[in-house]
Amino acid sequence: MKPPIRLTVFCLGLSLALPGNAFAQTGHAHSDHMSGGAMDHAGGDITMPTEGGQSAFTAIAEIVDILRADPGTDWNRVDIESLRQHLIDMDAVTLRAIVSDQPVTGPDAAMIRGLGFIGVMSLGMHHQAHHIALARGVDPHQD
């Protein structure tokens, strides 16, 4: 098993403490994850990519934007690390799970065979609500 990768993040506090347009004033482009918009240091519109380059990072960035935009966010309960750990598990299930097929019968057998394990797992797309619950520090399995 590989040892975990350790990263040192020294500018995180600075990026959270500064208001949005402070980045534009310091010469750094400020990007709004939700709208994909950006301003260059001169105040003009520039085209910026909308993807974060890695799907788990992009999912986390989207959740952080939602939490920051919600005045009702209870920052004492927010737990982005739980969401990150969940996304690590999702990555393992999606990309590394060893799946064995079993005979399928019934009215949807062809669809289930066609979708396979991961296709069936994606049905209903309930996972976004699961992610926001984890990030808010709420047990997503409570009724």
C-alpha positions as CSV (number, residue, x, y, z in Angstrom):
1,M,0.0,0.0,0.0
2,K,1.3,3.4,-0.9
3,P,1.8,6.0,1.8
4,P,-0.7,8.9,1.7
5,I,0.4,11.9,-0.2
6,R,0.9,14.9,2.1
7,L,0.4,18.4,0.8
8,T,1.2,21.6,2.6
9,V,-1.4,24.3,1.9
10,F,-0.1,27.6,3.2
11,C,-2.3,30.1,1.3
12,L,-5.7,28.6,2.2
13,G,-6.4,30.9,5.0
14,L,-5.5,33.9,2.9
15,S,-7.8,32.8,0.1
16,L,-10.8,32.4,2.5
17,A,-10.2,35.6,4.3
18,L,-10.0,37.9,1.4
19,P,-13.2,39.2,-0.3
20,G,-13.8,38.1,-3.9
21,N,-12.5,41.3,-5.6
22,A,-9.3,41.3,-3.5
23,F,-7.9,38.8,-5.9
24,A,-8.6,41.1,-8.8
25,Q,-6.9,44.0,-6.9
26,T,-3.8,41.9,-6.2
27,G,-3.4,40.9,-9.9
28,H,-4.8,37.4,-9.5
29,A,-7.8,36.3,-11.4
30,H,-10.8,35.6,-9.2
31,S,-13.1,32.8,-10.4
32,D,-16.6,32.1,-9.4
33,H,-17.0,28.3,-9.5
34,M,-20.8,28.5,-9.9
35,S,-20.9,30.8,-12.9
36,G,-17.5,30.1,-14.4
37,G,-17.0,33.9,-14.7
38,A,-13.7,35.6,-14.0
39,M,-12.1,39.0,-14.0
40,D,-8.5,39.8,-14.9
41,H,-6.4,42.3,-12.9
42,A,-7.5,45.2,-15.1
43,G,-11.2,44.5,-14.5
44,G,-12.0,43.1,-17.9
45,D,-13.8,39.8,-18.6
46,I,-11.6,36.9,-19.5
47,T,-12.5,33.3,-20.5
48,M,-11.6,30.8,-17.8
49,P,-12.0,27.0,-17.7
50,T,-15.0,25.8,-15.7
51,E,-13.6,22.4,-14.7
52,G,-11.3,22.0,-11.7
53,G,-9.2,19.4,-13.5
54,Q,-10.1,16.6,-11.2
55,S,-13.7,15.5,-10.5
56,A,-13.4,15.1,-6.7
57,F,-11.8,18.5,-6.4
58,T,-14.6,20.0,-8.6
59,A,-17.3,18.3,-6.6
60,I,-15.7,19.7,-3.4
61,A,-15.4,23.2,-4.9
62,E,-19.0,23.2,-5.9
63,I,-20.1,22.2,-2.4
64,V,-17.9,24.9,-0.8
65,D,-19.5,27.5,-3.1
66,I,-23.0,26.3,-2.1
67,L,-22.1,26.4,1.6
68,R,-20.5,29.9,1.3
69,A,-23.5,31.3,-0.6
70,D,-26.0,29.9,2.0
71,P,-26.3,32.4,5.0
72,G,-27.8,29.5,7.0
73,T,-24.7,27.4,6.8
74,D,-23.6,26.3,10.3
75,W,-19.8,26.5,10.0
76,N,-19.4,24.7,13.3
77,R,-20.9,21.6,11.7
78,V,-19.3,21.8,8.2
79,D,-17.0,18.8,7.6
80,I,-15.5,19.0,4.1
81,E,-13.0,16.3,5.1
82,S,-15.8,13.8,5.5
83,L,-16.9,14.6,1.9
84,R,-13.3,14.2,0.7
85,Q,-13.1,10.8,2.4
86,H,-16.4,9.7,0.8
87,L,-15.1,10.8,-2.6
88,I,-12.0,8.7,-2.1
89,D,-14.3,5.7,-1.4
90,M,-16.4,6.5,-4.5
91,D,-13.3,6.6,-6.6
92,A,-12.3,3.1,-5.3
93,V,-15.8,1.7,-6.0
94,T,-16.0,3.3,-9.4
95,L,-12.5,2.5,-10.7
96,R,-11.2,-0.4,-8.6
97,A,-14.1,-2.6,-7.5
98,I,-14.0,-6.2,-8.6
99,V,-17.4,-7.0,-9.9
100,S,-18.8,-10.4,-10.8
101,D,-21.9,-10.9,-12.9
102,Q,-24.8,-13.0,-11.7
103,P,-27.6,-14.3,-13.9
104,V,-30.3,-11.6,-14.0
105,T,-34.0,-12.3,-14.7
106,G,-37.1,-10.2,-14.7
107,P,-38.6,-7.5,-16.9
108,D,-35.5,-5.2,-16.6
109,A,-32.9,-7.9,-17.0
110,A,-31.5,-6.6,-20.3
111,M,-31.3,-3.0,-19.0
112,I,-29.5,-4.2,-15.8
113,R,-27.1,-6.3,-17.8
114,G,-26.4,-3.4,-20.1
115,L,-25.9,-0.9,-17.2
116,G,-23.8,-3.2,-15.2
117,F,-22.7,-2.5,-11.7
118,I,-21.7,1.1,-12.0
119,G,-24.6,2.0,-14.3
120,V,-27.1,0.7,-11.7
121,M,-25.2,2.5,-8.9
122,S,-25.7,5.8,-10.8
123,L,-29.5,5.4,-11.2
124,G,-31.5,8.2,-9.5
125,M,-28.5,10.5,-9.0
126,H,-29.2,10.8,-5.3
127,H,-25.6,11.2,-4.5
128,Q,-25.5,15.0,-4.8
129,A,-27.9,15.3,-1.8
130,H,-25.6,12.8,0.0
131,H,-22.6,15.0,-0.6
132,I,-24.1,18.2,0.6
133,A,-25.4,16.4,3.8
134,L,-21.9,15.0,4.5
135,A,-20.4,18.5,4.0
136,R,-22.9,20.1,6.3
137,G,-22.0,17.6,9.0
138,V,-25.3,15.8,8.8
139,D,-25.6,12.0,8.7
140,P,-27.0,11.4,5.2
141,H,-28.4,8.0,6.3
142,Q,-30.8,9.5,9.0
143,D,-34.4,9.5,8.1
